[in-house]
Amino acid sequence: MPSYFFDVNGSGVPDSDEGQTLANDADAWHEATLVAGEIFKSVDGKFKPGQEWKLEVQNDQRRAIFSINITSKKMK
Protein backbone atom coordinates (compact mmCIF):
# COMPACT_ATOMS: atom_id res chain seq x y z
CA MET A 1 0.00 0.00 0.00
CA PRO A 2 1.22 3.52 -0.76
CA SER A 3 2.21 6.10 1.83
CA TYR A 4 0.75 9.59 1.99
CA PHE A 5 2.03 12.70 3.74
CA PHE A 6 -0.04 15.59 5.12
CA ASP A 7 1.62 19.02 5.19
CA VAL A 8 -0.07 21.97 6.89
CA ASN A 9 0.84 25.48 5.71
CA GLY A 10 4.14 24.33 4.21
CA SER A 11 5.50 23.47 7.63
CA GLY A 12 7.00 20.20 6.47
CA VAL A 13 5.77 16.72 7.16
CA PRO A 14 6.22 15.11 10.57
CA ASP A 15 7.69 11.59 10.51
CA SER A 16 8.72 12.40 6.96
CA ASP A 17 10.28 9.02 6.27
CA GLU A 18 7.18 6.96 6.96
CA GLY A 19 3.99 8.80 6.08
CA GLN A 20 0.58 7.23 6.53
CA THR A 21 -0.20 4.00 4.70
CA LEU A 22 -3.56 4.12 2.93
CA ALA A 23 -5.11 1.97 0.22
CA ASN A 24 -5.40 4.61 -2.51
CA ASP A 25 -5.83 8.29 -3.40
CA ALA A 26 -9.54 8.21 -2.51
CA ASP A 27 -8.72 7.06 1.01
CA ALA A 28 -6.03 9.76 1.25
CA TRP A 29 -8.60 12.41 0.27
CA HIS A 30 -11.04 11.11 2.88
CA GLU A 31 -8.33 11.19 5.55
CA ALA A 32 -7.33 14.71 4.47
CA THR A 33 -10.86 16.00 5.00
CA LEU A 34 -10.96 14.45 8.48
CA VAL A 35 -7.51 15.78 9.39
CA ALA A 36 -8.27 19.26 8.03
CA GLY A 37 -11.46 19.47 10.06
CA GLU A 38 -9.72 18.43 13.27
CA ILE A 39 -6.74 20.73 12.78
CA PHE A 40 -8.81 23.73 11.76
CA LYS A 41 -10.91 23.34 14.94
CA SER A 42 -7.77 24.20 16.90
CA VAL A 43 -7.62 27.60 15.17
CA ASP A 44 -10.41 28.48 17.63
CA GLY A 45 -11.14 32.10 16.72
CA LYS A 46 -7.54 32.97 15.78
CA PHE A 47 -8.11 32.89 12.01
CA LYS A 48 -8.27 36.51 10.81
CA PRO A 49 -9.42 38.15 7.55
CA GLY A 50 -6.61 38.08 5.02
CA GLN A 51 -5.13 34.83 6.28
CA GLU A 52 -4.82 31.55 4.42
CA TRP A 53 -4.68 27.97 5.69
CA LYS A 54 -3.67 24.96 3.60
CA LEU A 55 -3.40 21.21 4.00
CA GLU A 56 -1.53 19.46 1.19
CA VAL A 57 -1.62 15.72 0.57
CA GLN A 58 1.52 14.29 -0.98
CA ASN A 59 2.00 10.83 -2.43
CA ASP A 60 4.94 8.56 -1.66
CA GLN A 61 7.10 10.46 -4.18
CA ARG A 62 6.29 13.66 -2.21
CA ARG A 63 4.34 15.07 -5.12
CA ALA A 64 1.23 17.06 -4.14
CA ILE A 65 -1.94 15.29 -5.22
CA PHE A 66 -4.58 17.21 -3.23
CA SER A 67 -4.82 20.54 -1.49
CA ILE A 68 -7.45 21.90 0.88
CA ASN A 69 -7.26 25.69 1.06
CA ILE A 70 -9.16 28.08 3.32
CA THR A 71 -8.85 31.77 2.53
CA SER A 72 -10.51 34.59 4.39
CA LYS A 73 -11.09 38.18 3.37
CA LYS A 74 -13.04 41.15 4.57
CA MET A 75 -15.70 42.26 2.13
CA LYS A 76 -16.04 45.96 1.37
DSSP file (Angstrom, degrees, kcal/mol; ACC not computed):
  #  RESIDUE AA STRUCTURE BP1 BP2  ACC     N-H-->O    O-->H-N    N-H-->O    O-->H-N    TCO  KAPPA ALPHA  PHI   PSI    X-CA   Y-CA   Z-CA
    1    1 A M              0   0    0      0, 0.0    22,-0.2     0, 0.0    23,-0.1   0.000 360.0 360.0 360.0 144.8    0.0    0.0    0.0
    2    2 A P        -     0   0    0      0, 0.0    20,-2.2     0, 0.0     2,-0.3  -0.325 360.0-126.2 -75.5 158.4    1.2    3.5   -0.8
    3    3 A S  E     -A   21   0A   0     18,-0.2     2,-0.3    -2,-0.0    18,-0.2  -0.796  20.8-162.2-102.0 148.0    2.2    6.1    1.8
    4    4 A Y  E     -A   20   0A   0     16,-2.2    16,-3.1    -2,-0.3     2,-0.4  -0.954   4.2-151.0-130.0 149.3    0.8    9.6    2.0
    5    5 A F  E     -B   58   0B   0     53,-2.4    53,-2.9    -2,-0.3     2,-0.5  -0.946   3.8-150.8-124.0 142.0    2.0   12.7    3.7
    6    6 A F  E     -B   57   0B   0     -2,-0.4     2,-0.5    51,-0.2    51,-0.2  -0.955  13.7-172.7-118.5 115.3    0.0   15.6    5.1
    7    7 A D  E     -B   56   0B   0     49,-2.8    49,-3.1    -2,-0.5     2,-0.6  -0.934   8.9-154.8-114.7 123.8    1.6   19.0    5.2
    8    8 A V  E >  S-B   55   0B   0      4,-0.5     3,-1.8    -2,-0.5    47,-0.2  -0.870  73.8 -21.5-102.5 123.1   -0.1   22.0    6.9
    9    9 A N  T 3  S-     0   0    0     45,-3.1    -1,-0.2    -2,-0.6    46,-0.1   0.790 116.1 -66.0  53.0  34.7    0.8   25.5    5.7
   10   10 A G  T 3  S+     0   0    0     44,-0.2    -1,-0.3    -3,-0.2     3,-0.1   0.745  97.2 136.5  65.7  23.4    4.1   24.3    4.2
   11   11 A S    <   -     0   0    0     -3,-1.8    -1,-0.1     1,-0.3    -2,-0.1   0.452  67.8-106.2 -83.2   1.6    5.5   23.5    7.6
   12   12 A G        -     0   0    0      2,-0.0    -4,-0.5     4,-0.0    -1,-0.3  -0.221  39.2 -74.6  92.2 169.0    7.0   20.2    6.5
   13   13 A V    >   -     0   0    0     -6,-0.1     3,-0.6    -3,-0.1    -6,-0.1  -0.907  39.4-130.9-110.7 120.9    5.8   16.7    7.2
   14   14 A P  T 3  S+     0   0    0      0, 0.0     5,-0.3     0, 0.0    -8,-0.2  -0.338  95.0  16.3 -64.2 153.5    6.2   15.1   10.6
   15   15 A D  T >> S-     0   0    0      1,-0.1     3,-2.1     3,-0.1     4,-1.7   0.919  83.6-178.8  49.2  48.5    7.7   11.6   10.5
   16   16 A S  T <4  +     0   0    0     -3,-0.6    -1,-0.1     1,-0.3    -4,-0.0   0.617  68.1  58.1 -61.3 -16.4    8.7   12.4    7.0
   17   17 A D  T 34 S+     0   0    0      1,-0.1    -1,-0.3     2,-0.1    -2,-0.1   0.683 115.1  31.6 -87.1 -16.2   10.3    9.0    6.3
   18   18 A E  T <4 S+     0   0    0     -3,-2.1    -2,-0.2    -4,-0.1    -3,-0.1   0.846  76.6 179.5-109.8 -46.2    7.2    7.0    7.0
   19   19 A G     <  -     0   0    0     -4,-1.7     2,-0.5    -5,-0.3   -14,-0.2  -0.182  47.6 -58.9  68.5-169.5    4.0    8.8    6.1
   20   20 A Q  E     -A    4   0A   0    -16,-3.1   -16,-2.2     2,-0.0     2,-0.5  -0.958  47.8-132.3-114.7 126.5    0.6    7.2    6.5
   21   21 A T  E     +A    3   0A   0     -2,-0.5     2,-0.3   -18,-0.2   -18,-0.2  -0.665  36.4 163.9 -82.0 122.7   -0.2    4.0    4.7
   22   22 A L        -     0   0    0    -20,-2.2     3,-0.1    -2,-0.5     6,-0.0  -0.927  45.1-116.1-136.3 160.0   -3.6    4.1    2.9
   23   23 A A  S    S-     0   0    0     -2,-0.3     2,-0.3   -22,-0.2    -1,-0.1   0.865  82.2 -28.8 -67.8 -38.0   -5.1    2.0    0.2
   24   24 A N  S  > S-     0   0    0    -23,-0.1     4,-1.8     1,-0.1     3,-0.2  -0.941  72.6 -75.5-165.9 180.0   -5.4    4.6   -2.5
   25   25 A D  H  > S+     0   0    0     -2,-0.3     4,-2.5     1,-0.2     5,-0.2   0.854 123.1  57.8 -61.7 -36.6   -5.8    8.3   -3.4
   26   26 A A  H  > S+     0   0    0      1,-0.2     4,-2.2     2,-0.2    -1,-0.2   0.908 107.7  46.7 -62.4 -41.4   -9.5    8.2   -2.5
   27   27 A D  H  > S+     0   0    0      2,-0.2     4,-2.4     1,-0.2    -1,-0.2   0.864 110.4  53.6 -67.6 -35.0   -8.7    7.1    1.0
   28   28 A A  H  X S+     0   0    0     -4,-1.8     4,-2.3     2,-0.2    -2,-0.2   0.898 108.6  49.4 -65.6 -40.1   -6.0    9.8    1.2
   29   29 A W  H  X S+     0   0    0     -4,-2.5     4,-2.2     2,-0.2    -2,-0.2   0.934 110.7  49.9 -63.3 -45.5   -8.6   12.4    0.3
   30   30 A H  H  X S+     0   0    0     -4,-2.2     4,-1.8     1,-0.2    -2,-0.2   0.932 112.1  47.4 -58.8 -46.5  -11.0   11.1    2.9
   31   31 A E  H  X S+     0   0    0     -4,-2.4     4,-3.0     1,-0.2    -1,-0.2   0.885 108.5  56.1 -62.0 -39.5   -8.3   11.2    5.5
   32   32 A A  H  X S+     0   0    0     -4,-2.3     4,-3.0     1,-0.2     5,-0.2   0.900 105.9  50.1 -61.1 -41.4   -7.3   14.7    4.5
   33   33 A T  H  X S+     0   0    0     -4,-2.2     4,-1.8     2,-0.2    -1,-0.2   0.891 113.3  46.1 -66.4 -37.5  -10.9   16.0    5.0
   34   34 A L  H  X S+     0   0    0     -4,-1.8     4,-2.1    -5,-0.2    -2,-0.2   0.938 115.4  45.9 -66.6 -46.8  -11.0   14.4    8.5
   35   35 A V  H  X S+     0   0    0     -4,-3.0     4,-2.9     1,-0.2     5,-0.3   0.918 111.6  51.9 -63.0 -45.0   -7.5   15.8    9.4
   36   36 A A  H  X S+     0   0    0     -4,-3.0     4,-2.9    -5,-0.2     5,-0.2   0.918 109.7  49.7 -59.6 -44.2   -8.3   19.3    8.0
   37   37 A G  H  X S+     0   0    0     -4,-1.8     4,-1.4    -5,-0.2    -1,-0.2   0.917 113.6  45.2 -61.0 -44.2  -11.5   19.5   10.1
   38   38 A E  H  X S+     0   0    0     -4,-2.1     4,-0.8     2,-0.2    -2,-0.2   0.918 116.3  45.0 -67.2 -43.7   -9.7   18.4   13.3
   39   39 A I  H >< S+     0   0    0     -4,-2.9     3,-1.1     1,-0.2     4,-0.4   0.929 110.6  53.0 -66.9 -44.3   -6.7   20.7   12.8
   40   40 A F  H >X S+     0   0    0     -4,-2.9     3,-1.5    -5,-0.3     4,-0.5   0.809  98.4  65.7 -65.7 -27.2   -8.8   23.7   11.8
   41   41 A K  H >< S+     0   0    0     -4,-1.4     3,-1.2     1,-0.3    -1,-0.3   0.866  94.1  60.7 -56.9 -35.2  -10.9   23.3   14.9
   42   42 A S  T << S+     0   0    0     -3,-1.1    -1,-0.3    -4,-0.8    -2,-0.2   0.633  83.6  77.4 -71.3 -12.2   -7.8   24.2   16.9
   43   43 A V  T X4 S+     0   0    0     -3,-1.5     3,-2.0    -4,-0.4    -1,-0.3   0.874  75.5 179.9 -63.4 -35.7   -7.6   27.6   15.2
   44   44 A D  T <<  -     0   0    0     -3,-1.2    -3,-0.1    -4,-0.5    -2,-0.1   0.807  69.0 -33.5  41.2  61.8  -10.4   28.5   17.6
   45   45 A G  T 3  S+     0   0    0      1,-0.1    -1,-0.3     2,-0.0    -2,-0.1   0.452 115.5 103.9  82.7  -0.3  -11.1   32.1   16.7
   46   46 A K    <   +     0   0    0     -3,-2.0     2,-0.5     2,-0.1    -2,-0.1   0.583  48.4 103.7 -91.2 -10.4   -7.5   33.0   15.8
   47   47 A F        -     0   0    0      4,-0.0     3,-0.0    -4,-0.0     6,-0.0  -0.628  57.8-166.0 -77.6 120.3   -8.1   32.9   12.0
   48   48 A K    >   -     0   0    0     -2,-0.5     3,-1.9     1,-0.1    24,-0.2  -0.680  29.9 -84.1-108.9 156.8   -8.3   36.5   10.8
   49   49 A P  T 3  S+     0   0    0      0, 0.0    24,-0.2     0, 0.0    -1,-0.1  -0.344 116.5  31.8 -56.1 138.0   -9.4   38.2    7.6
   50   50 A G  T 3  S+     0   0    0     22,-1.4     2,-0.2     1,-0.4    23,-0.1   0.338  95.2 116.8  93.8  -5.8   -6.6   38.1    5.0
   51   51 A Q    <   -     0   0    0     -3,-1.9    21,-2.2     2,-0.0    -1,-0.4  -0.574  48.5-153.1 -93.9 159.2   -5.1   34.8    6.3
   52   52 A E  E     - C   0  71B   0     19,-0.2     2,-0.4    -2,-0.2    19,-0.2  -0.956   5.8-167.2-128.6 150.0   -4.8   31.6    4.4
   53   53 A W  E     - C   0  70B   0     17,-2.5    17,-3.1    -2,-0.3     2,-0.4  -0.998  11.3-177.2-136.1 137.9   -4.7   28.0    5.7
   54   54 A K  E     - C   0  69B   0     -2,-0.4   -45,-3.1    15,-0.2     2,-0.5  -0.998  18.8-167.8-143.2 137.0   -3.7   25.0    3.6
   55   55 A L  E     -BC   8  68B   0     13,-2.5    13,-2.9    -2,-0.4     2,-0.4  -0.995  18.1-164.7-118.3 124.6   -3.4   21.2    4.0
   56   56 A E  E     -BC   7  67B   0    -49,-3.1   -49,-2.8    -2,-0.5     2,-0.5  -0.914   8.9-150.0-113.0 134.7   -1.5   19.5    1.2
   57   57 A V  E     -BC   6  66B   0      9,-2.5     8,-3.2    -2,-0.4     9,-1.5  -0.906  16.9-168.8-102.6 126.5   -1.6   15.7    0.6
   58   58 A Q  E     -BC   5  64B   0    -53,-2.9   -53,-2.4    -2,-0.5     6,-0.2  -0.895  14.1-132.3-115.3 144.9    1.5   14.3   -1.0
   59   59 A N    >   -     0   0    0      4,-2.4     3,-2.3    -2,-0.4   -55,-0.1  -0.141  46.0 -80.6 -81.9-173.6    2.0   10.8   -2.4
   60   60 A D  T 3  S+     0   0    0      1,-0.3   -56,-0.1   -57,-0.2    -1,-0.1   0.625 133.0  56.1 -70.0 -10.9    4.9    8.6   -1.7
   61   61 A Q  T 3  S-     0   0    0      2,-0.2    -1,-0.3   -58,-0.1     3,-0.1   0.290 118.6-113.8 -94.7   7.9    7.1   10.5   -4.2
   62   62 A R    <   +     0   0    0     -3,-2.3     2,-0.5     1,-0.3    -2,-0.1   0.748  70.0 143.2  65.1  27.0    6.3   13.7   -2.2
   63   63 A R        -     0   0    0      1,-0.0    -4,-2.4     2,-0.0    -1,-0.3  -0.849  57.5-112.6 -95.9 131.6    4.3   15.1   -5.1
   64   64 A A  E     +C   58   0B   0     -2,-0.5    -6,-0.3    -6,-0.2     3,-0.1  -0.413  41.7 166.0 -63.6 130.5    1.2   17.1   -4.1
   65   65 A I  E     +     0   0B   0     -8,-3.2     2,-0.3     1,-0.4    -7,-0.2   0.600  64.8  19.1-118.2 -22.8   -1.9   15.3   -5.2
   66   66 A F  E     -C   57   0B   0     -9,-1.5    -9,-2.5     2,-0.0    -1,-0.4  -0.981  58.5-168.9-144.0 154.8   -4.6   17.2   -3.2
   67   67 A S  E     -C   56   0B   0     -2,-0.3     2,-0.5   -11,-0.2   -11,-0.2  -0.976   8.4-160.8-145.8 133.6   -4.8   20.5   -1.5
   68   68 A I  E     -C   55   0B   0    -13,-2.9   -13,-2.5    -2,-0.3     2,-0.4  -0.975  21.2-173.7-111.4 120.7   -7.5   21.9    0.9
   69   69 A N  E     -C   54   0B   0     -2,-0.5     2,-0.5   -15,-0.2   -15,-0.2  -0.946  14.9-170.2-121.5 134.6   -7.3   25.7    1.1
   70   70 A I  E     +C   53   0B   0    -17,-3.1   -17,-2.5    -2,-0.4     2,-0.4  -0.989  12.3 179.4-122.9 122.0   -9.2   28.1    3.3
   71   71 A T  E     -C   52   0B   0     -2,-0.5     2,-0.4   -19,-0.2   -19,-0.2  -0.960   7.7-162.8-123.5 138.5   -8.9   31.8    2.5
   72   72 A S        +     0   0    0    -21,-2.2   -22,-1.4    -2,-0.4     2,-0.3  -0.926  12.0 169.1-121.4 148.2  -10.5   34.6    4.4
   73   73 A K        -     0   0    0     -2,-0.4     2,-0.5   -24,-0.2    -2,-0.0  -0.991  34.4-116.2-152.8 152.7  -11.1   38.2    3.4
   74   74 A K        -     0   0    0     -2,-0.3     2,-0.2     2,-0.0    -2,-0.0  -0.778  32.6-134.7 -89.5 128.9  -13.0   41.1    4.6
   75   75 A M              0   0    0     -2,-0.5    -1,-0.0     1,-0.1    -2,-0.0  -0.593 360.0 360.0 -84.4 145.6  -15.7   42.3    2.1
   76   76 A K              0   0    0     -2,-0.2    -1,-0.1     0, 0.0    -2,-0.0   0.449 360.0 360.0 -83.6 360.0  -16.0   46.0    1.4
